[in-house]
């Protein structure tokens, strides 16, 4: 079973930046599409960004141009660079992945890591 450990969250002022990391255990990381997701209080978890094993990326419209997803297959790690942060970016951020891209885009997973809290506030 894959274990996911997210880190890098914190409190940041509007307009600030954070870099999140997610280390995934288990085999096959390099051939999986990996995604970042977030869940704000009182809301459902939503897709934020994804990166394929070959480095092709995709983003939710709400973060396009501000967030950048990347991966280091040698370290089994996926990153999310978040710039120009807004209060509405406040949420717990999670990562997950699968070889099925449709599953990654839907966030259709039964198991998640603990997530990392991002709070954007002045």
C-alpha positions as CSV (number, residue, x, y, z in Angstrom):
1,X,0.0,0.0,0.0
2,X,1.3,3.4,-0.9
3,X,2.0,5.8,1.9
4,X,1.9,9.5,1.2
5,X,3.5,12.2,3.4
6,X,2.7,15.8,2.6
7,X,4.7,18.7,4.1
8,X,5.5,22.4,3.6
9,X,2.3,24.1,4.6
10,X,2.0,27.0,6.9
11,X,0.7,30.5,7.4
12,X,1.4,33.0,4.7
13,X,0.2,36.5,3.8
14,X,-1.8,37.2,0.7
15,X,0.6,37.4,-2.3
16,X,3.1,35.1,-0.6
17,X,4.6,31.8,-1.7
18,X,4.9,28.3,-0.3
19,X,6.3,25.0,-1.7
20,X,4.6,21.8,-0.8
21,X,6.2,18.4,-1.0
22,X,4.8,14.9,-1.1
23,X,6.9,11.8,-0.6
24,X,5.3,8.6,-1.8
25,X,6.4,5.1,-0.7
26,X,5.8,2.0,-2.7
27,X,6.7,0.9,-6.2
28,X,5.9,2.4,-9.6
29,X,6.1,6.1,-8.7
30,X,7.8,7.1,-11.9
31,X,5.0,5.7,-14.1
32,X,2.1,7.2,-12.1
33,X,0.3,10.4,-12.7
34,X,0.5,12.4,-9.5
35,X,-2.0,15.0,-8.3
36,X,-2.4,17.7,-5.7
37,X,-5.8,18.3,-4.2
38,X,-7.2,20.5,-1.5
39,X,-10.1,20.7,0.9
40,X,-11.3,23.9,2.5
41,X,-13.5,23.9,5.6
42,X,-17.1,22.9,4.8
43,X,-16.2,22.1,1.2
44,X,-15.5,18.9,-0.8
45,X,-11.9,18.0,-1.8
46,X,-11.1,19.4,-5.2
47,X,-8.4,18.8,-7.8
48,X,-5.6,21.4,-8.0
49,X,-2.9,20.1,-10.3
50,X,-1.4,16.9,-11.9
51,X,1.8,15.8,-13.5
52,X,2.2,12.6,-15.6
53,X,5.2,10.3,-15.3
54,X,6.6,12.1,-18.3
55,X,6.1,15.6,-16.9
56,X,3.0,16.7,-18.6
57,X,1.1,19.0,-16.3
58,X,-2.5,20.2,-15.9
59,X,-4.1,22.7,-13.5
60,X,-7.5,23.8,-12.2
61,X,-8.5,27.1,-13.6
62,X,-8.4,28.7,-10.1
63,X,-4.7,28.1,-9.8
64,X,-3.5,28.3,-13.4
65,X,-0.6,30.8,-13.7
66,X,0.1,30.8,-10.0
67,X,0.8,27.2,-9.0
68,X,3.4,24.9,-10.6
69,X,3.5,21.1,-10.1
70,X,6.7,19.2,-10.6
71,X,8.2,15.8,-9.7
72,X,11.5,14.1,-8.9
73,X,11.1,10.5,-9.7
74,X,14.5,9.6,-8.1
75,X,13.1,10.8,-4.8
76,X,9.5,9.6,-5.3
77,X,8.5,13.2,-4.6
78,X,6.0,15.6,-6.1
79,X,6.1,19.3,-5.4
80,X,3.6,22.2,-5.6
81,X,5.1,25.6,-5.9
82,X,2.4,28.1,-4.9
83,X,2.8,31.8,-5.7
84,X,0.6,34.8,-5.5
85,X,-1.4,33.1,-2.8
86,X,-5.0,34.2,-2.0
87,X,-7.1,33.8,1.1
88,X,-9.3,31.4,-1.0
89,X,-6.3,29.1,-1.3
90,X,-6.7,28.3,2.4
91,X,-7.2,24.5,2.7
92,X,-5.6,21.2,3.6
93,X,-3.6,20.1,0.7
94,X,-3.2,16.4,-0.2
95,X,-1.4,14.4,-2.9
96,X,-2.2,11.1,-4.5
97,X,-1.5,9.2,-7.7
98,X,-2.3,6.4,-10.0
99,X,-1.5,5.0,-13.5
100,X,-5.0,5.8,-14.5
101,X,-5.1,9.5,-15.3
102,X,-8.9,9.7,-15.2
103,X,-8.7,8.5,-11.6
104,X,-6.2,11.2,-10.8
105,X,-8.3,13.9,-12.3
106,X,-11.4,12.7,-10.4
107,X,-9.4,12.3,-7.1
108,X,-11.0,8.9,-6.8
109,X,-9.0,7.4,-4.0
110,X,-10.0,5.5,-0.9
111,X,-6.8,6.3,1.0
112,X,-5.2,9.6,1.6
113,X,-2.3,11.0,3.6
114,X,-2.6,13.4,6.5
115,X,-2.3,16.5,4.3
116,X,-0.6,19.8,5.0
117,X,-2.5,22.9,6.1
118,X,-2.1,26.1,4.1
119,X,-3.5,29.3,5.6
120,X,-3.4,32.5,3.6
121,X,-4.2,35.4,5.9
122,X,-3.0,38.9,6.8
